[in-house]
Amino acid sequence: MKSCYQLIVVITTVLFLVIGTSHTAFAQANDIEGGPLEEHELLTDPAPNDDGLRESHAGNPNWITKWYGPDGNYENNGGFGASAPKDLIDEGTNGKITQVELSTIAGLNRTKSFPVDWPNGNGGTREWTVFELNPADGNNMNRDGPVDNLDIYGIVVINSPVARKAIMSPAHDDYAQIWINGEKWYNNSRWTGAAETVLHNVEVQLKKGANVVVYRCGEGGGSAYINLHFDDDTHDAVKIYPDKSNDQDSFFDEIDGFLDVEPVGKLTTTWADLKRN
């Protein structure tokens, strides 16, 4: 009986060590709560933000594959560190749209009137359209253009039947910035390690109706990917667009029924004041 007891103790100890080692090998991404980001956090990386947080989401069925945005990238950005503080949408539309405004219904609607006109050395004129990205492709940002020193903007509209908290999981290489409904929720200059690997699961707030998400990623060299998915419950409850559309007209046809006009608020007033000045 004593020998049997000792054997049970040994087996239990081994299982404990295996489980503990396994937990270390498959680290949990850091959860970020309490957003959106405040003014002093807009260009600050989350903490912690190290390799040990890398969490594989490979095979997740919810990765977003269709996006609305400029039909080509901003090129020759000087490296993602240099480009990140710049508002490339503001520069490309001569102040008609900012990247923050782009994450609102009003700004999204303005893309129907204003293409992005970057200098020829940075990609030239870009029309707004729908494009697809393969989440498993570690270079899905390239889009048949230069492979280094570029920025990409992707937009989705989430139609939620109710106001809800959601968890978004971004994968990116390198510098990611995400705005929702005129507020910034994520800023991270650190690449996540693989196309379907995340460092952070971010709690965000979706309102009832249309939610405009703008995802920007700046890349320096090597792999170049941008991916995003939300938690299972959110994907089951909401509808994300583009869906079946493949160009600007069909995209706006898809979202026309629920894209209500936003009331004039503090942020809109700020844009108007800035434009007058």
C-alpha positions in Angstrom: 0.0 0.0 0.0 2.9 2.4 0.9 4.5 1.7 -2.5 1.2 2.4 -4.3 0.8 5.7 -2.4 4.4 6.7 -3.4 3.6 5.9 -7.0 0.5 8.1 -6.9 2.6 10.9 -5.4 5.2 10.6 -8.2 2.6 10.5 -11.0 0.8 13.5 -9.5 4.1 15.4 -9.3 5.0 14.6 -12.9 1.5 15.7 -14.1 1.8 18.9 -12.2 5.2 19.7 -13.8 4.0 18.8 -17.3 0.9 21.0 -16.9 3.0 23.8 -15.5 5.5 23.6 -18.4 2.7 23.5 -20.9 1.2 26.6 -19.5 4.5 28.4 -19.8 5.0 27.2 -23.4 1.5 28.5 -24.4 1.5 31.9 -22.9 -1.6 34.0 -22.6 -1.7 37.3 -24.5 -2.0 40.3 -22.3 -5.6 41.6 -21.8 -6.0 45.3 -22.3 -9.0 47.0 -20.6 -10.1 50.5 -19.7 -9.9 52.0 -23.2 -10.1 54.1 -25.3 -6.6 55.5 -25.1 -6.1 58.8 -23.4 -4.2 61.7 -25.0 -0.9 60.8 -23.4 -1.2 57.1 -24.5 -2.0 57.6 -28.2 1.6 56.7 -29.3 2.6 54.6 -26.3 3.0 50.9 -26.4 1.0 48.7 -24.1 2.7 47.1 -21.1 3.7 44.3 -20.8 4.6 43.9 -24.4 7.2 41.1 -24.6 7.7 37.9 -26.6 6.4 35.8 -23.7 2.9 37.0 -24.3 2.7 35.6 -27.8 -0.5 33.6 -28.3 -1.2 31.6 -31.4 -4.7 32.1 -32.9 -3.9 30.0 -36.0 -6.9 28.5 -37.5 -9.4 30.8 -35.8 -12.4 31.0 -38.1 -13.1 34.7 -37.3 -10.1 36.4 -38.9 -11.4 39.3 -41.1 -10.5 38.8 -44.7 -12.3 41.7 -46.6 -11.4 45.3 -46.0 -12.3 48.8 -47.4 -9.6 51.3 -48.0 -7.1 52.8 -50.4 -6.4 50.5 -53.4 -2.7 50.6 -52.7 -0.3 51.3 -49.9 1.6 54.4 -48.8 5.2 53.6 -50.0 8.7 54.7 -48.9 7.5 55.6 -45.4 11.0 56.0 -44.0 10.4 53.2 -41.6 7.4 52.6 -39.4 8.8 54.6 -36.6 9.0 57.7 -38.7 5.6 57.3 -40.3 3.5 56.3 -37.3 3.1 59.8 -35.8 2.0 61.2 -39.3 -1.6 61.3 -40.3 -1.2 60.0 -43.9 -5.0 60.3 -44.6 -4.9 64.0 -43.7 -1.8 64.4 -45.9 -3.4 62.5 -48.8 -6.7 64.3 -48.8 -5.3 67.8 -48.1 -7.2 67.9 -44.8 -10.5 66.8 -46.1 -10.4 63.6 -44.0 -8.2 62.7 -41.0 -7.4 59.2 -40.0 -9.4 59.7 -36.8 -12.4 61.1 -38.7 -12.1 58.1 -41.1 -13.2 55.9 -38.1 -16.6 57.7 -38.0 -19.7 57.6 -40.3 -19.1 61.1 -41.4 -15.5 60.5 -42.4 -16.3 57.2 -44.0 -19.0 58.9 -46.2 -16.4 61.5 -47.3 -14.3 58.8 -49.0 -17.0 58.8 -51.7 -15.9 62.3 -52.7 -12.2 62.4 -51.9 -9.5 59.9 -53.1 -6.1 59.7 -51.4 -3.6 61.7 -53.4 -0.1 60.9 -52.1 3.0 62.1 -53.8 4.2 59.8 -56.7 7.2 58.7 -54.6 4.7 57.5 -51.9 2.3 55.6 -54.1 0.5 58.4 -56.0 -3.3 58.6 -56.2 -5.2 55.8 -54.5 -8.9 55.2 -55.0 -11.1 53.7 -52.2 -12.2 50.1 -52.8 -12.7 46.7 -51.3 -9.7 44.3 -51.1 -9.1 40.9 -49.6 -6.2 39.7 -47.4 -5.3 36.1 -46.6 -4.8 35.9 -42.8 -2.4 33.0 -43.1 -0.1 35.0 -45.4 2.8 36.5 -43.5 3.2 39.2 -46.3 -0.5 40.0 -46.9 0.2 43.8 -46.6 2.3 43.9 -49.7 -0.6 43.7 -52.3 1.7 43.4 -55.3 3.7 46.5 -54.4 7.0 47.2 -52.6 7.7 44.7 -49.7 9.4 47.1 -47.3 8.7 50.6 -45.8 5.0 50.9 -46.3 1.7 51.7 -44.5 -1.7 50.2 -45.1 -5.2 51.3 -44.0 -8.1 48.9 -43.7 -11.6 49.7 -42.7 -14.5 47.5 -41.6 -18.0 48.5 -40.5 -19.6 46.4 -37.7 -23.3 46.4 -37.4 -24.2 45.4 -33.8 -27.9 44.8 -32.8 -27.1 46.1 -29.3 -24.3 48.1 -27.5 -21.8 45.5 -26.3 -18.3 44.9 -25.0 -16.1 43.0 -27.5 -12.6 41.6 -27.4 -10.5 42.3 -30.5 -7.3 40.4 -31.2 -4.9 42.1 -33.6 -1.9 40.5 -35.3 0.6 42.8 -37.1 4.0 43.4 -38.4 5.1 46.0 -37.5 3.4 49.2 -36.0 -0.4 48.9 -35.5 -2.9 51.6 -34.7 -6.7 51.0 -34.4 -9.5 53.5 -34.1 -13.2 52.8 -33.5 -15.9 55.4 -33.8 -13.5 58.3 -33.6 -11.4 57.0 -30.6 -8.1 55.2 -30.6 -8.2 51.8 -28.8 -4.8 50.3 -29.7 -1.3 51.4 -30.4 1.7 49.0 -30.6 5.0 49.4 -32.4 6.0 45.8 -31.7 5.4 43.0 -34.2 3.4 40.1 -32.9 5.6 37.3 -34.2 3.5 35.6 -36.8 0.5 36.4 -39.1 -2.0 34.6 -36.8 -0.3 35.4 -33.5 -1.3 38.1 -31.0 0.3 39.9 -28.1 -2.9 41.6 -26.8 -6.6 40.9 -26.5 -8.2 44.3 -26.3 -11.6 45.0 -24.7 -13.5 47.6 -26.8 -17.0 49.1 -26.7 -19.3 48.8 -29.7 -22.4 50.9 -29.9 -25.8 49.8 -31.3 -25.8 50.1 -35.0 -22.8 51.0 -37.2 -19.3 50.9 -35.7 -16.4 52.0 -38.0 -13.1 50.4 -37.4 -9.9 51.7 -38.9 -6.8 49.5 -38.7 -3.5 51.0 -39.8 -0.2 49.1 -39.9 3.3 50.5 -40.8 6.0 48.1 -41.8 9.8 48.4 -42.0 11.4 45.2 -43.4 10.8 41.5 -43.4 7.4 40.1 -42.9 4.4 42.4 -43.5 1.0 41.4 -42.2 -2.2 42.9 -40.8 -5.0 40.7 -39.3 -7.8 41.1 -36.8 -10.6 39.1 -35.3 -13.1 39.5 -32.4 -14.3 37.1 -29.8 -16.7 34.3 -30.8 -19.7 35.8 -29.2 -19.2 39.1 -31.0 -18.8 37.4 -34.4 -22.0 35.4 -33.8 -24.0 38.5 -32.8 -22.8 41.1 -35.3 -22.5 41.5 -39.1 -19.1 42.8 -40.5 -18.8 44.6 -43.8 -17.4 44.4 -46.5 -19.2 41.1 -46.9 -20.2 40.3 -50.5 -19.1 43.7 -52.0 -16.0 44.1 -54.1 -15.8 47.8 -54.8 -16.7 51.2 -53.3 -20.2 51.4 -54.7 -21.3 47.9 -53.6 -19.7 48.4 -50.2 -21.8 51.5 -49.5 -24.9 49.6 -50.9 -24.3 46.9 -48.3 -24.1 49.4 -45.4 -26.6 52.0 -46.5 -29.5 50.6 -44.5 -27.9 51.1 -41.1 -25.4 53.8 -41.7 -27.3 56.5 -39.8 -26.0 60.1 -39.7 -24.1 60.8 -36.5 -25.3 63.7 -34.3 -23.0 66.7 -34.1 -20.8 66.1 -31.0 -17.6 67.2 -29.4 -15.3 65.4 -31.8 -17.1 66.7 -34.9 -17.0 70.2 -33.4 -13.3 69.9 -32.9 -12.7 68.9 -36.6 -14.8 71.9 -37.7 -12.9 74.2 -35.5 -9.5 72.9 -36.8 -10.6 73.2 -40.4 -11.6 76.8 -39.8 -8.3 77.6 -38.3 
